[in-house]
Amino acid sequence: MALGYWERHRFDDPAVAADRDELLKSADQEPDPYAAFLRLLRSGRRDAVCTALEYFHYEDRQARWGFGNPLDEYASEVLDRAR
């Protein structure tokens, strides 16, 4: 999974960087992306929220393969943060 700009962005908060790294883990590393996604989305930090929004968009694009977006239950919160 790639997060474009946010994959290389240097966060000044190690906890935020750890959450971003959790989103980037491959499936064989047993990531817990949803907790990390929510922490980033709700952090109030622009760079962290943008990372979460990009991850939501990534998951939404993957839905075209017929699996659906596992983050759809947070769609209204994502939309609020995007605004």
mmCIF file of the N, C-alpha and C atoms, coordinates in Angstrom:
data_MODEL
# 
_entry.id   MODEL 
# 
loop_
_atom_site.group_PDB 
_atom_site.id 
_atom_site.type_symbol 
_atom_site.label_atom_id 
_atom_site.label_alt_id 
_atom_site.label_comp_id 
_atom_site.label_asym_id 
_atom_site.label_entity_id 
_atom_site.label_seq_id 
_atom_site.pdbx_PDB_ins_code 
_atom_site.Cartn_x 
_atom_site.Cartn_y 
_atom_site.Cartn_z 
_atom_site.occupancy 
_atom_site.B_iso_or_equiv 
_atom_site.pdbx_formal_charge 
_atom_site.auth_seq_id 
_atom_site.auth_comp_id 
_atom_site.auth_asym_id 
_atom_site.auth_atom_id 
_atom_site.pdbx_PDB_model_num 
ATOM 1   N N  . MET A 1 1  ? 0.845   -1.166  0.000  1.00 0.00 ? 1  MET A N  1 
ATOM 2   C CA . MET A 1 1  ? 0.000   0.000   0.000  1.00 0.00 ? 1  MET A CA 1 
ATOM 3   C C  . MET A 1 1  ? 0.887   1.224   0.000  1.00 0.00 ? 1  MET A C  1 
ATOM 4   N N  . ALA A 1 2  ? 0.528   2.206   -0.760 1.00 0.00 ? 2  ALA A N  1 
ATOM 5   C CA . ALA A 1 2  ? 1.322   3.432   -0.831 1.00 0.00 ? 2  ALA A CA 1 
ATOM 6   C C  . ALA A 1 2  ? 0.448   4.626   -0.472 1.00 0.00 ? 2  ALA A C  1 
ATOM 7   N N  . LEU A 1 3  ? 1.037   5.573   0.204  1.00 0.00 ? 3  LEU A N  1 
ATOM 8   C CA . LEU A 1 3  ? 0.319   6.781   0.588  1.00 0.00 ? 3  LEU A CA 1 
ATOM 9   C C  . LEU A 1 3  ? 0.898   8.019   -0.094 1.00 0.00 ? 3  LEU A C  1 
ATOM 10  N N  . GLY A 1 4  ? 1.536   7.831   -1.212 1.00 0.00 ? 4  GLY A N  1 
ATOM 11  C CA . GLY A 1 4  ? 2.060   8.961   -1.963 1.00 0.00 ? 4  GLY A CA 1 
ATOM 12  C C  . GLY A 1 4  ? 2.932   9.872   -1.120 1.00 0.00 ? 4  GLY A C  1 
ATOM 13  N N  . TYR A 1 5  ? 2.580   11.136  -1.075 1.00 0.00 ? 5  TYR A N  1 
ATOM 14  C CA . TYR A 1 5  ? 3.355   12.139  -0.343 1.00 0.00 ? 5  TYR A CA 1 
ATOM 15  C C  . TYR A 1 5  ? 3.511   11.774  1.130  1.00 0.00 ? 5  TYR A C  1 
ATOM 16  N N  . TRP A 1 6  ? 2.460   11.290  1.748  1.00 0.00 ? 6  TRP A N  1 
ATOM 17  C CA . TRP A 1 6  ? 2.454   11.055  3.195  1.00 0.00 ? 6  TRP A CA 1 
ATOM 18  C C  . TRP A 1 6  ? 3.332   9.892   3.597  1.00 0.00 ? 6  TRP A C  1 
ATOM 19  N N  . GLU A 1 7  ? 3.684   9.041   2.635  1.00 0.00 ? 7  GLU A N  1 
ATOM 20  C CA . GLU A 1 7  ? 4.584   7.930   2.930  1.00 0.00 ? 7  GLU A CA 1 
ATOM 21  C C  . GLU A 1 7  ? 5.986   8.445   3.263  1.00 0.00 ? 7  GLU A C  1 
ATOM 22  N N  . ARG A 1 8  ? 6.369   9.567   2.663  1.00 0.00 ? 8  ARG A N  1 
ATOM 23  C CA . ARG A 1 8  ? 7.701   10.140  2.871  1.00 0.00 ? 8  ARG A CA 1 
ATOM 24  C C  . ARG A 1 8  ? 7.699   11.325  3.831  1.00 0.00 ? 8  ARG A C  1 
ATOM 25  N N  . HIS A 1 9  ? 6.530   11.787  4.218  1.00 0.00 ? 9  HIS A N  1 
ATOM 26  C CA . HIS A 1 9  ? 6.419   12.964  5.078  1.00 0.00 ? 9  HIS A CA 1 
ATOM 27  C C  . HIS A 1 9  ? 7.039   12.685  6.443  1.00 0.00 ? 9  HIS A C  1 
ATOM 28  N N  . ARG A 1 10 ? 7.787   13.642  6.957  1.00 0.00 ? 10 ARG A N  1 
ATOM 29  C CA . ARG A 1 10 ? 8.422   13.497  8.269  1.00 0.00 ? 10 ARG A CA 1 
ATOM 30  C C  . ARG A 1 10 ? 7.532   14.157  9.320  1.00 0.00 ? 10 ARG A C  1 
ATOM 31  N N  . PHE A 1 11 ? 6.866   13.339  10.110 1.00 0.00 ? 11 PHE A N  1 
ATOM 32  C CA . PHE A 1 11 ? 6.028   13.839  11.190 1.00 0.00 ? 11 PHE A CA 1 
ATOM 33  C C  . PHE A 1 11 ? 6.913   14.200  12.382 1.00 0.00 ? 11 PHE A C  1 
ATOM 34  N N  . ASP A 1 12 ? 6.583   15.288  13.058 1.00 0.00 ? 12 ASP A N  1 
ATOM 35  C CA . ASP A 1 12 ? 7.360   15.671  14.237 1.00 0.00 ? 12 ASP A CA 1 
ATOM 36  C C  . ASP A 1 12 ? 6.913   14.923  15.490 1.00 0.00 ? 12 ASP A C  1 
ATOM 37  N N  . ASP A 1 13 ? 5.788   14.229  15.417 1.00 0.00 ? 13 ASP A N  1 
ATOM 38  C CA . ASP A 1 13 ? 5.275   13.449  16.544 1.00 0.00 ? 13 ASP A CA 1 
ATOM 39  C C  . ASP A 1 13 ? 5.493   11.959  16.253 1.00 0.00 ? 13 ASP A C  1 
ATOM 40  N N  . PRO A 1 14 ? 6.303   11.278  17.044 1.00 0.00 ? 14 PRO A N  1 
ATOM 41  C CA . PRO A 1 14 ? 6.580   9.861   16.795 1.00 0.00 ? 14 PRO A CA 1 
ATOM 42  C C  . PRO A 1 14 ? 5.323   8.981   16.811 1.00 0.00 ? 14 PRO A C  1 
ATOM 43  N N  . ALA A 1 15 ? 4.327   9.335   17.617 1.00 0.00 ? 15 ALA A N  1 
ATOM 44  C CA . ALA A 1 15 ? 3.096   8.538   17.675 1.00 0.00 ? 15 ALA A CA 1 
ATOM 45  C C  . ALA A 1 15 ? 2.341   8.619   16.346 1.00 0.00 ? 15 ALA A C  1 
ATOM 46  N N  . VAL A 1 16 ? 2.310   9.802   15.755 1.00 0.00 ? 16 VAL A N  1 
ATOM 47  C CA . VAL A 1 16 ? 1.645   9.976   14.463 1.00 0.00 ? 16 VAL A CA 1 
ATOM 48  C C  . VAL A 1 16 ? 2.406   9.198   13.390 1.00 0.00 ? 16 VAL A C  1 
ATOM 49  N N  . ALA A 1 17 ? 3.727   9.265   13.421 1.00 0.00 ? 17 ALA A N  1 
ATOM 50  C CA . ALA A 1 17 ? 4.538   8.512   12.461 1.00 0.00 ? 17 ALA A CA 1 
ATOM 51  C C  . ALA A 1 17 ? 4.300   7.010   12.619 1.00 0.00 ? 17 ALA A C  1 
ATOM 52  N N  . ALA A 1 18 ? 4.161   6.543   13.843 1.00 0.00 ? 18 ALA A N  1 
ATOM 53  C CA . ALA A 1 18 ? 3.909   5.120   14.088 1.00 0.00 ? 18 ALA A CA 1 
ATOM 54  C C  . ALA A 1 18 ? 2.555   4.701   13.525 1.00 0.00 ? 18 ALA A C  1 
ATOM 55  N N  . ASP A 1 19 ? 1.541   5.562   13.664 1.00 0.00 ? 19 ASP A N  1 
ATOM 56  C CA . ASP A 1 19 ? 0.228   5.252   13.103 1.00 0.00 ? 19 ASP A CA 1 
ATOM 57  C C  . ASP A 1 19 ? 0.297   5.192   11.580 1.00 0.00 ? 19 ASP A C  1 
ATOM 58  N N  . ARG A 1 20 ? 1.009   6.133   10.977 1.00 0.00 ? 20 ARG A N  1 
ATOM 59  C CA . ARG A 1 20 ? 1.171   6.109   9.519  1.00 0.00 ? 20 ARG A CA 1 
ATOM 60  C C  . ARG A 1 20 ? 1.871   4.818   9.098  1.00 0.00 ? 20 ARG A C  1 
ATOM 61  N N  . ASP A 1 21 ? 2.909   4.438   9.828  1.00 0.00 ? 21 ASP A N  1 
ATOM 62  C CA . ASP A 1 21 ? 3.642   3.219   9.496  1.00 0.00 ? 21 ASP A CA 1 
ATOM 63  C C  . ASP A 1 21 ? 2.759   1.985   9.631  1.00 0.00 ? 21 ASP A C  1 
ATOM 64  N N  . GLU A 1 22 ? 1.833   2.015   10.581 1.00 0.00 ? 22 GLU A N  1 
ATOM 65  C CA . GLU A 1 22 ? 0.889   0.902   10.758 1.00 0.00 ? 22 GLU A CA 1 
ATOM 66  C C  . GLU A 1 22 ? 0.019   0.753   9.510  1.00 0.00 ? 22 GLU A C  1 
ATOM 67  N N  . LEU A 1 23 ? -0.382  1.867   8.917  1.00 0.00 ? 23 LEU A N  1 
ATOM 68  C CA . LEU A 1 23 ? -1.179  1.806   7.690  1.00 0.00 ? 23 LEU A CA 1 
ATOM 69  C C  . LEU A 1 23 ? -0.383  1.221   6.532  1.00 0.00 ? 23 LEU A C  1 
ATOM 70  N N  . LEU A 1 24 ? 0.927   1.423   6.535  1.00 0.00 ? 24 LEU A N  1 
ATOM 71  C CA . LEU A 1 24 ? 1.776   0.987   5.425  1.00 0.00 ? 24 LEU A CA 1 
ATOM 72  C C  . LEU A 1 24 ? 2.235   -0.465  5.529  1.00 0.00 ? 24 LEU A C  1 
ATOM 73  N N  . LYS A 1 25 ? 2.038   -1.110  6.671  1.00 0.00 ? 25 LYS A N  1 
ATOM 74  C CA . LYS A 1 25 ? 2.492   -2.493  6.829  1.00 0.00 ? 25 LYS A CA 1 
ATOM 75  C C  . LYS A 1 25 ? 1.827   -3.402  5.806  1.00 0.00 ? 25 LYS A C  1 
ATOM 76  N N  . SER A 1 26 ? 2.566   -4.389  5.378  1.00 0.00 ? 26 SER A N  1 
ATOM 77  C CA . SER A 1 26 ? 1.985   -5.370  4.465  1.00 0.00 ? 26 SER A CA 1 
ATOM 78  C C  . SER A 1 26 ? 1.122   -6.343  5.259  1.00 0.00 ? 26 SER A C  1 
ATOM 79  N N  . ALA A 1 27 ? 0.263   -7.060  4.567  1.00 0.00 ? 27 ALA A N  1 
ATOM 80  C CA . ALA A 1 27 ? -0.686  -7.965  5.219  1.00 0.00 ? 27 ALA A CA 1 
ATOM 81  C C  . ALA A 1 27 ? 0.025   -9.061  6.011  1.00 0.00 ? 27 ALA A C  1 
ATOM 82  N N  . ASP A 1 28 ? 1.213   -9.468  5.592  1.00 0.00 ? 28 ASP A N  1 
ATOM 83  C CA . ASP A 1 28 ? 1.905   -10.534 6.301  1.00 0.00 ? 28 ASP A CA 1 
ATOM 84  C C  . ASP A 1 28 ? 2.528   -10.063 7.613  1.00 0.00 ? 28 ASP A C  1 
ATOM 85  N N  . GLN A 1 29 ? 2.481   -8.757  7.885  1.00 0.00 ? 29 GLN A N  1 
ATOM 86  C CA . GLN A 1 29 ? 2.985   -8.235  9.153  1.00 0.00 ? 29 GLN A CA 1 
ATOM 87  C C  . GLN A 1 29 ? 1.862   -8.026  10.162 1.00 0.00 ? 29 GLN A C  1 
ATOM 88  N N  . GLU A 1 30 ? 0.658   -8.483  9.826  1.00 0.00 ? 30 GLU A N  1 
ATOM 89  C CA . GLU A 1 30 ? -0.512  -8.390  10.686 1.00 0.00 ? 30 GLU A CA 1 
ATOM 90  C C  . GLU A 1 30 ? -0.761  -6.969  11.202 1.00 0.00 ? 30 GLU A C  1 
ATOM 91  N N  . PRO A 1 31 ? -1.024  -6.047  10.291 1.00 0.00 ? 31 PRO A N  1 
ATOM 92  C CA . PRO A 1 31 ? -1.268  -4.668  10.733 1.00 0.00 ? 31 PRO A CA 1 
ATOM 93  C C  . PRO A 1 31 ? -2.640  -4.522  11.396 1.00 0.00 ? 31 PRO A C  1 
ATOM 94  N N  . ASP A 1 32 ? -2.778  -3.481  12.179 1.00 0.00 ? 32 ASP A N  1 
ATOM 95  C CA . ASP A 1 32 ? -4.075  -3.093  12.737 1.00 0.00 ? 32 ASP A CA 1 
ATOM 96  C C  . ASP A 1 32 ? -4.370  -1.703  12.185 1.00 0.00 ? 32 ASP A C  1 
ATOM 97  N N  . PRO A 1 33 ? -4.704  -1.616  10.890 1.00 0.00 ? 33 PRO A N  1 
ATOM 98  C CA . PRO A 1 33 ? -4.808  -0.305  10.268 1.00 0.00 ? 33 PRO A CA 1 
ATOM 99  C C  . PRO A 1 33 ? -5.996  0.520   10.732 1.00 0.00 ? 33 PRO A C  1 
ATOM 100 N N  . TYR A 1 34 ? -7.062  -0.104  11.195 1.00 0.00 ? 34 TYR A N  1 
ATOM 101 C CA . TYR A 1 34 ? -8.261  0.667   11.503 1.00 0.00 ? 34 TYR A CA 1 
ATOM 102 C C  . TYR A 1 34 ? -8.104  1.510   12.748 1.00 0.00 ? 34 TYR A C  1 
ATOM 103 N N  . ALA A 1 35 ? -7.434  0.996   13.760 1.00 0.00 ? 35 ALA A N  1 
ATOM 104 C CA . ALA A 1 35 ? -7.171  1.799   14.959 1.00 0.00 ? 35 ALA A CA 1 
ATOM 105 C C  . ALA A 1 35 ? -6.251  2.962   14.604 1.00 0.00 ? 35 ALA A C  1 
ATOM 106 N N  . ALA A 1 36 ? -5.213  2.676   13.819 1.00 0.00 ? 36 ALA A N  1 
ATOM 107 C CA . ALA A 1 36 ? -4.287  3.733   13.394 1.00 0.00 ? 36 ALA A CA 1 
ATOM 108 C C  . ALA A 1 36 ? -5.008  4.763   12.530 1.00 0.00 ? 36 ALA A C  1 
ATOM 109 N N  . PHE A 1 37 ? -5.867  4.291   11.631 1.00 0.00 ? 37 PHE A N  1 
ATOM 110 C CA . PHE A 1 37 ? -6.652  5.188   10.774 1.00 0.00 ? 37 PHE A CA 1 
ATOM 111 C C  . PHE A 1 37 ? -7.479  6.149   11.619 1.00 0.00 ? 37 PHE A C  1 
ATOM 112 N N  . LEU A 1 38 ? -8.172  5.630   12.610 1.00 0.00 ? 38 LEU A N  1 
ATOM 113 C CA . LEU A 1 38 ? -9.028  6.471   13.447 1.00 0.00 ? 38 LEU A CA 1 
ATOM 114 C C  . LEU A 1 38 ? -8.224  7.461   14.279 1.00 0.00 ? 38 LEU A C  1 
ATOM 115 N N  . ARG A 1 39 ? -7.084  7.021   14.801 1.00 0.00 ? 39 ARG A N  1 
ATOM 116 C CA . ARG A 1 39 ? -6.243  7.957   15.564 1.00 0.00 ? 39 ARG A CA 1 
ATOM 117 C C  . ARG A 1 39 ? -5.758  9.097   14.677 1.00 0.00 ? 39 ARG A C  1 
ATOM 118 N N  . LEU A 1 40 ? -5.355  8.781   13.451 1.00 0.00 ? 40 LEU A N  1 
ATOM 119 C CA . LEU A 1 40 ? -4.907  9.823   12.521 1.00 0.00 ? 40 LEU A CA 1 
ATOM 120 C C  . LEU A 1 40 ? -6.063  10.743  12.154 1.00 0.00 ? 40 LEU A C  1 
ATOM 121 N N  . LEU A 1 41 ? -7.210  10.158  11.834 1.00 0.00 ? 41 LEU A N  1 
ATOM 122 C CA . LEU A 1 41 ? -8.373  10.940  11.421 1.00 0.00 ? 41 LEU A CA 1 
ATOM 123 C C  . LEU A 1 41 ? -8.829  11.893  12.518 1.00 0.00 ? 41 LEU A C  1 
ATOM 124 N N  . ARG A 1 42 ? -8.772  11.450  13.746 1.00 0.00 ? 42 ARG A N  1 
ATOM 125 C CA . ARG A 1 42 ? -9.292  12.233  14.876 1.00 0.00 ? 42 ARG A CA 1 
ATOM 126 C C  . ARG A 1 42 ? -8.222  13.065  15.583 1.00 0.00 ? 42 ARG A C  1 
ATOM 127 N N  . SER A 1 43 ? -7.022  13.086  15.063 1.00 0.00 ? 43 SER A N  1 
ATOM 128 C CA . SER A 1 43 ? -5.903  13.744  15.739 1.00 0.00 ? 43 SER A CA 1 
ATOM 129 C C  . SER A 1 43 ? -6.005  15.267  15.756 1.00 0.00 ? 43 SER A C  1 
ATOM 130 N N  . GLY A 1 44 ? -6.682  15.840  14.771 1.00 0.00 ? 44 GLY A N  1 
ATOM 131 C CA . GLY A 1 44 ? -6.747  17.287  14.674 1.00 0.00 ? 44 GLY A CA 1 
ATOM 132 C C  . GLY A 1 44 ? -5.528  17.900  13.993 1.00 0.00 ? 44 GLY A C  1 
ATOM 133 N N  . ARG A 1 45 ? -4.567  17.084  13.634 1.00 0.00 ? 45 ARG A N  1 
ATOM 134 C CA . ARG A 1 45 ? -3.363  17.547  12.926 1.00 0.00 ? 45 ARG A CA 1 
ATOM 135 C C  . ARG A 1 45 ? -3.613  17.439  11.428 1.00 0.00 ? 45 ARG A C  1 
ATOM 136 N N  . ARG A 1 46 ? -3.373  18.506  10.717 1.00 0.00 ? 46 ARG A N  1 
ATOM 137 C CA . ARG A 1 46 ? -3.661  18.509  9.285  1.00 0.00 ? 46 ARG A CA 1 
ATOM 138 C C  . ARG A 1 46 ? -2.930  17.394  8.550  1.00 0.00 ? 46 ARG A C  1 
ATOM 139 N N  . ASP A 1 47 ? -1.639  17.217  8.822  1.00 0.00 ? 47 ASP A N  1 
ATOM 140 C CA . ASP A 1 47 ? -0.884  16.197  8.093  1.00 0.00 ? 47 ASP A CA 1 
ATOM 141 C C  . ASP A 1 47 ? -1.371  14.789  8.427  1.00 0.00 ? 47 ASP A C  1 
ATOM 142 N N  . ALA A 1 48 ? -1.726  14.555  9.677  1.00 0.00 ? 48 ALA A N  1 
ATOM 143 C CA . ALA A 1 48 ? -2.227  13.239  10.075 1.00 0.00 ? 48 ALA A CA 1 
ATOM 144 C C  . ALA A 1 48 ? -3.605  12.973  9.475  1.00 0.00 ? 48 ALA A C  1 
ATOM 145 N N  . VAL A 1 49 ? -4.474  13.976  9.500  1.00 0.00 ? 49 VAL A N  1 
ATOM 146 C CA . VAL A 1 49 ? -5.812  13.828  8.925  1.00 0.00 ? 49 VAL A CA 1 
ATOM 147 C C  . VAL A 1 49 ? -5.709  13.577  7.418  1.00 0.00 ? 49 VAL A C  1 
ATOM 148 N N  . CYS A 1 50 ? -4.822  14.289  6.738  1.00 0.00 ? 50 CYS A N  1 
ATOM 149 C CA . CYS A 1 50 ? -4.636  14.078  5.297  1.00 0.00 ? 50 CYS A CA 1 
ATOM 150 C C  . CYS A 1 50 ? -4.151  12.665  5.004  1.00 0.00 ? 50 CYS A C  1 
ATOM 151 N N  . THR A 1 51 ? -3.314  12.130  5.863  1.00 0.00 ? 51 THR A N  1 
ATOM 152 C CA . THR A 1 51 ? -2.852  10.748  5.708  1.00 0.00 ? 51 THR A CA 1 
ATOM 153 C C  . THR A 1 51 ? -4.035  9.796   5.832  1.00 0.00 ? 51 THR A C  1 
ATOM 154 N N  . ALA A 1 52 ? -4.879  10.013  6.818  1.00 0.00 ? 52 ALA A N  1 
ATOM 155 C CA . ALA A 1 52 ? -6.071  9.169   6.999  1.00 0.00 ? 52 ALA A CA 1 
ATOM 156 C C  . ALA A 1 52 ? -7.014  9.296   5.812  1.00 0.00 ? 52 ALA A C  1 
ATOM 157 N N  . LEU A 1 53 ? -7.190  10.507  5.302  1.00 0.00 ? 53 LEU A N  1 
ATOM 158 C CA . LEU A 1 53 ? -8.069  10.695  4.151  1.00 0.00 ? 53 LEU A CA 1 
ATOM 159 C C  . LEU A 1 53 ? -7.533  9.961   2.926  1.00 0.00 ? 53 LEU A C  1 
ATOM 160 N N  . GLU A 1 54 ? -6.225  10.006  2.738  1.00 0.00 ? 54 GLU A N  1 
ATOM 161 C CA . GLU A 1 54 ? -5.643  9.294   1.602  1.00 0.00 ? 54 GLU A CA 1 
ATOM 162 C C  . GLU A 1 54 ? -5.809  7.785   1.770  1.00 0.00 ? 54 GLU A C  1 
ATOM 163 N N  . TYR A 1 55 ? -5.673  7.297   3.008  1.00 0.00 ? 55 TYR A N  1 
ATOM 164 C CA . TYR A 1 55 ? -5.867  5.867   3.254  1.00 0.00 ? 55 TYR A CA 1 
ATOM 165 C C  . TYR A 1 55 ? -7.321  5.475   2.978  1.00 0.00 ? 55 TYR A C  1 
ATOM 166 N N  . PHE A 1 56 ? -8.262  6.295   3.391  1.00 0.00 ? 56 PHE A N  1 
ATOM 167 C CA . PHE A 1 56 ? -9.676  6.018   3.112  1.00 0.00 ? 56 PHE A CA 1 
ATOM 168 C C  . PHE A 1 56 ? -9.899  5.951   1.605  1.00 0.00 ? 56 PHE A C  1 
ATOM 169 N N  . HIS A 1 57 ? -9.322  6.895   0.888  1.00 0.00 ? 57 HIS A N  1 
ATOM 170 C CA . HIS A 1 57 ? -9.460  6.919   -0.572 1.00 0.00 ? 57 HIS A CA 1 
ATOM 171 C C  . HIS A 1 57 ? -8.837  5.662   -1.192 1.00 0.00 ? 57 HIS A C  1 
ATOM 172 N N  . TYR A 1 58 ? -7.692  5.240   -0.675 1.00 0.00 ? 58 TYR A N  1 
ATOM 173 C CA . TYR A 1 58 ? -7.054  4.005   -1.148 1.00 0.00 ? 58 TYR A CA 1 
ATOM 174 C C  . TYR A 1 58 ? -7.996  2.812   -0.956 1.00 0.00 ? 58 TYR A C  1 
ATOM 175 N N  . GLU A 1 59 ? -8.551  2.677   0.243  1.00 0.00 ? 59 GLU A N  1 
ATOM 176 C CA . GLU A 1 59 ? -9.466  1.561   0.519  1.00 0.00 ? 59 GLU A CA 1 
ATOM 177 C C  . GLU A 1 59 ? -10.700 1.637   -0.369 1.00 0.00 ? 59 GLU A C  1 
ATOM 178 N N  . ASP A 1 60 ? -11.165 2.851   -0.642 1.00 0.00 ? 60 ASP A N  1 
ATOM 179 C CA . ASP A 1 60 ? -12.323 3.032   -1.509 1.00 0.00 ? 60 ASP A CA 1 
ATOM 180 C C  . ASP A 1 60 ? -12.007 2.593   -2.938 1.00 0.00 ? 60 ASP A C  1 
ATOM 181 N N  . ARG A 1 61 ? -10.806 2.894   -3.401 1.00 0.00 ? 61 ARG A N  1 
ATOM 182 C CA . ARG A 1 61 ? -10.404 2.461   -4.749 1.00 0.00 ? 61 ARG A CA 1 
ATOM 183 C C  . ARG A 1 61 ? -10.308 0.941   -4.826 1.00 0.00 ? 61 ARG A C  1 
ATOM 184 N N  . GLN A 1 62 ? -9.895  0.302   -3.743 1.00 0.00 ? 62 GLN A N  1 
ATOM 185 C CA . GLN A 1 62 ? -9.784  -1.154  -3.743 1.00 0.00 ? 62 GLN A CA 1 
ATOM 186 C C  . GLN A 1 62 ? -11.154 -1.824  -3.800 1.00 0.00 ? 62 GLN A C  1 
ATOM 187 N N  . ALA A 1 63 ? -12.203 -1.105  -3.469 1.00 0.00 ? 63 ALA A N  1 
ATOM 188 C CA . ALA A 1 63 ? -13.560 -1.650  -3.485 1.00 0.00 ? 63 ALA A CA 1 
ATOM 189 C C  . ALA A 1 63 ? -13.977 -2.083  -4.887 1.00 0.00 ? 63 ALA A C  1 
ATOM 190 N N  . ARG A 1 64 ? -13.316 -1.548  -5.882 1.00 0.00 ? 64 ARG A N  1 
ATOM 191 C CA . ARG A 1 64 ? -13.682 -1.910  -7.258 1.00 0.00 ? 64 ARG A CA 1 
ATOM 192 C C  . ARG A 1 64 ? -13.445 -3.393  -7.527 1.00 0.00 ? 64 ARG A C  1 
ATOM 193 N N  . TRP A 1 65 ? -12.678 -4.061  -6.687 1.00 0.00 ? 65 TRP A N  1 
ATOM 194 C CA . TRP A 1 65 ? -12.418 -5.489  -6.852 1.00 0.00 ? 65 TRP A CA 1 
ATOM 195 C C  . TRP A 1 65 ? -13.526 -6.327  -6.220 1.00 0.00 ? 65 TRP A C  1 
ATOM 196 N N  . GLY A 1 66 ? -14.550 -5.670  -5.704 1.00 0.00 ? 66 GLY A N  1 
ATOM 197 C CA . GLY A 1 66 ? -15.723 -6.378  -5.206 1.00 0.00 ? 66 GLY A CA 1 
ATOM 198 C C  . GLY A 1 66 ? -15.743 -6.662  -3.720 1.00 0.00 ? 66 GLY A C  1 
ATOM 199 N N  . PHE A 1 67 ? -14.797 -6.119  -2.978 1.00 0.00 ? 67 PHE A N  1 
ATOM 200 C CA . PHE A 1 67 ? -14.746 -6.400  -1.547 1.00 0.00 ? 67 PHE A CA 1 
ATOM 201 C C  . PHE A 1 67 ? -15.415 -5.324  -0.710 1.00 0.00 ? 67 PHE A C  1 
ATOM 202 N N  . GLY A 1 68 ? -15.675 -4.172  -1.274 1.00 0.00 ? 68 GLY A N  1 
ATOM 203 C CA . GLY A 1 68 ? -16.231 -3.068  -0.510 1.00 0.00 ? 68 GLY A CA 1 
ATOM 204 C C  . GLY A 1 68 ? -15.156 -2.372  0.302  1.00 0.00 ? 68 GLY A C  1 
ATOM 205 N N  . ASN A 1 69 ? -15.464 -1.185  0.775  1.00 0.00 ? 69 ASN A N  1 
ATOM 206 C CA . ASN A 1 69 ? -14.529 -0.424  1.594  1.00 0.00 ? 69 ASN A CA 1 
ATOM 207 C C  . ASN A 1 69 ? -14.779 -0.776  3.051  1.00 0.00 ? 69 ASN A C  1 
ATOM 208 N N  . PRO A 1 70 ? -13.814 -1.383  3.734  1.00 0.00 ? 70 PRO A N  1 
ATOM 209 C CA . PRO A 1 70 ? -14.022 -1.756  5.130  1.00 0.00 ? 70 PRO A CA 1 
ATOM 210 C C  . PRO A 1 70 ? -14.159 -0.550  6.058  1.00 0.00 ? 70 PRO A C  1 
ATOM 211 N N  . LEU A 1 71 ? -13.858 0.639   5.548  1.00 0.00 ? 71 LEU A N  1 
ATOM 212 C CA . LEU A 1 71 ? -13.950 1.851   6.359  1.00 0.00 ? 71 LEU A CA 1 
ATOM 213 C C  . LEU A 1 71 ? -15.236 2.634   6.087  1.00 0.00 ? 71 LEU A C  1 
ATOM 214 N N  . ASP A 1 72 ? -16.160 2.059   5.325  1.00 0.00 ? 72 ASP A N  1 
ATOM 215 C CA . ASP A 1 72 ? -17.390 2.770   4.977  1.00 0.00 ? 72 ASP A CA 1 
ATOM 216 C C  . ASP A 1 72 ? -18.176 3.255   6.191  1.00 0.00 ? 72 ASP A C  1 
ATOM 217 N N  . GLU A 1 73 ? -18.085 2.554   7.297  1.00 0.00 ? 73 GLU A N  1 
ATOM 218 C CA . GLU A 1 73 ? -18.836 2.971   8.482  1.00 0.00 ? 73 GLU A CA 1 
ATOM 219 C C  . GLU A 1 73 ? -18.364 4.330   9.007  1.00 0.00 ? 73 GLU A C  1 
ATOM 220 N N  . TYR A 1 74 ? -17.160 4.751   8.595  1.00 0.00 ? 74 TYR A N  1 
ATOM 221 C CA . TYR A 1 74 ? -16.610 6.042   9.012  1.00 0.00 ? 74 TYR A CA 1 
ATOM 222 C C  . TYR A 1 74 ? -16.739 7.104   7.929  1.00 0.00 ? 74 TYR A C  1 
ATOM 223 N N  . ALA A 1 75 ? -17.484 6.817   6.870  1.00 0.00 ? 75 ALA A N  1 
ATOM 224 C CA . ALA A 1 75 ? -17.570 7.724   5.718  1.00 0.00 ? 75 ALA A CA 1 
ATOM 225 C C  . ALA A 1 75 ? -18.063 9.115   6.091  1.00 0.00 ? 75 ALA A C  1 
ATOM 226 N N  . SER A 1 76 ? -19.050 9.221   6.974  1.00 0.00 ? 76 SER A N  1 
ATOM 227 C CA . SER A 1 76 ? -19.554 10.552  7.337  1.00 0.00 ? 76 SER A CA 1 
ATOM 228 C C  . SER A 1 76 ? -18.509 11.347  8.134  1.00 0.00 ? 76 SER A C  1 
ATOM 229 N N  . GLU A 1 77 ? -17.769 10.663  8.998  1.00 0.00 ? 77 GLU A N  1 
ATOM 230 C CA . GLU A 1 77 ? -16.699 11.336  9.746  1.00 0.00 ? 77 GLU A CA 1 
ATOM 231 C C  . GLU A 1 77 ? -15.567 11.762  8.806  1.00 0.00 ? 77 GLU A C  1 
ATOM 232 N N  . VAL A 1 78 ? -15.245 10.919  7.844  1.00 0.00 ? 78 VAL A N  1 
ATOM 233 C CA . VAL A 1 78 ? -14.229 11.261  6.844  1.00 0.00 ? 78 VAL A CA 1 
ATOM 234 C C  . VAL A 1 78 ? -14.664 12.495  6.067  1.00 0.00 ? 78 VAL A C  1 
ATOM 235 N N  . LEU A 1 79 ? -15.917 12.527  5.659  1.00 0.00 ? 79 LEU A N  1 
ATOM 236 C CA . LEU A 1 79 ? -16.426 13.673  4.920  1.00 0.00 ? 79 LEU A CA 1 
ATOM 237 C C  . LEU A 1 79 ? -16.370 14.953  5.769  1.00 0.00 ? 79 LEU A C  1 
ATOM 238 N N  . ASP A 1 80 ? -16.719 14.851  7.031  1.00 0.00 ? 80 ASP A N  1 
ATOM 239 C CA . ASP A 1 80 ? -16.632 16.011  7.932  1.00 0.00 ? 80 ASP A CA 1 
ATOM 240 C C  . ASP A 1 80 ? -15.196 16.531  8.040  1.00 0.00 ? 80 ASP A C  1 
ATOM 241 N N  . ARG A 1 81 ? -14.250 15.609  8.194  1.00 0.00 ? 81 ARG A N  1 
ATOM 242 C CA . ARG A 1 81 ? -12.850 16.015  8.305  1.00 0.00 ? 81 ARG A CA 1 
ATOM 243 C C  . ARG A 1 81 ? -12.342 16.624  7.001  1.00 0.00 ? 81 ARG A C  1 
ATOM 244 N N  . ALA A 1 82 ? -12.790 16.080  5.883  1.00 0.00 ? 82 ALA A N  1 
ATOM 245 C CA . ALA A 1 82 ? -12.362 16.599  4.581  1.00 0.00 ? 82 ALA A CA 1 
ATOM 246 C C  . ALA A 1 82 ? -12.854 18.021  4.365  1.00 0.00 ? 82 ALA A C  1 
ATOM 247 N N  . ARG A 1 83 ? -14.022 18.301  4.886  1.00 0.00 ? 83 ARG A N  1 
ATOM 248 C CA . ARG A 1 83 ? -14.569 19.671  4.744  1.00 0.00 ? 83 ARG A CA 1 
ATOM 249 C C  . ARG A 1 83 ? -13.795 20.631  5.595  1.00 0.00 ? 83 ARG A C  1 
# 
